Every structure is written in C-alpha cells, then in structure tokens.
Amino acid sequence: MAAEKYCPDCGRSRPASDFTRDKRRRDGLAFYCREHARQRLRESKLRRTGPPSRRYPVDREVAPGHKWCPDCDTVKPLEAFPASRAAPSGRYTYCKPCHNARGRATLDAVGGSRTYHLKRRYGISAEDADAMLAAQSGVCAICRAAPARHVDHDHATGAVRALLCFDCNGGLGQFRDNPSLLHLAAFYLEHHARQQALDLLAGWPDAAPDGPADVSDRR
C-alpha cells in the first residue's frame, strides 16, 4: 500500500492514514480523504433528505469540560452554559447569550414578558388586564381606594375575578377565599365595636344605669 495518496478535493497528496479503507479500489483506499469524504456524504444526505431534525457538532472536537452550542456553533466551557437540573449534562443546550436571546424571542412572540406571565398564570393577556384596570378606574375592586395592582383569581377553578390592591388581595388569601370565615370576621369586628361603644357609654359620669337622666333633676 502506498504511503501517500492524492485527494482531488484537497488538491494535494496526503498520508495514507488520512484515507479510509476501500477494498473495491486497487490501492485499497477511498478516493477522497476522510475529511472530504464525510463532507461529501453530508452534502449528499442534505440534498436527499433536507436538514436534520436535531443539530449536532459536525467535525468539531469537544474537549472535556466543554460543550457545543448549536446556535452560535461554538465550543465553550461548561460555565458558559446556564445550569439545568433536568439536562443529563447539568447544563442547558445553548450558551448563555444564545439562551437569553431565545428567551427574549419567545417572550416577544407572545406579546412581551408581561403577557407571557399573565397568560401562564391567569390565562389573560396584558390587554385584558389593562381593560379590567380601566373598568375599575384604576382602583381596587374591594376597597375602592388603593391602586389595583394584583390579579385576583379563584384558586379552585382558576377563573379571574378582578384586580385588587396588595392588602385586599393578601387578606383574601389569609382567609383562604372562604366567604364564611370573612362573614364571621365581619361579625366579630362589629360585635366588639358595639361592645366597646356600650362600655364607653357606661363609663360616662352622668350616665344613669336605669335610663337617661331627667333633665329637671339638673336644676
């Protein structure tokens, strides 16, 4: 076997070790070197089947502690990729700049980050929330005083109810959205307010235990 062989794509002779074996040829070596044989195979497959459904590092050496990013087609240290507990490698597929760019593109596709979070949590868009805020004149649907900045929803069904201020929204949450508890709390407050008023009235100096004092007695 010859020590060297000419590769038409390289335009020069290369060591025989740069060629794969081919028993069908007289010299026992492939017509093209390994590099160009792979390149021609990829191009032929691309013409037949189109682009691959999944990307992978082509002709790139990925050293230990490094990872290939499909978007920028660059091999980078693992620290350049966001951490991920779900991925077998412990890192996301794309490097941090490409990962962030994809995140921004996803948010832009659904109308921005505000709509993305509102849709994911409450099923409404930013336009829906703005319309609700305008209908409430910008104030809380319960106290009608503080600015409405929180979306209130039914935790059992997920249905959006209205926009509330921080205190009213937190209050409903503390009472676990239970109307009975809220009625009892209102009764509790009314009862103690009435009792305090009675105690205050009983403590007046001119208050009579059997009824109001006779005006004629004060002459």
Secondary structure as UniProt FT lines:
FT   STRAND          4..7
FT   TURN            8..11
FT   STRAND          12..15
FT   HELIX           16..18
FT   TURN            23..24
FT   TURN            26..27
FT   HELIX           34..49
FT   TURN            64..65
FT   STRAND          66..69
FT   TURN            70..73
FT   STRAND          74..77
FT   HELIX           78..80
FT   TURN            88..89
FT   HELIX           96..109
FT   TURN            110..111
FT   HELIX           113..122
FT   HELIX           126..135
FT   TURN            136..138
FT   TURN            141..143
FT   STRAND          150..153
FT   TURN            155..157
FT   STRAND          160..164
FT   HELIX           166..174
FT   TURN            175..177
FT   HELIX           179..202
FT   TURN            205..206
FT   TURN            209..210
FT   HELIX           215..218
//
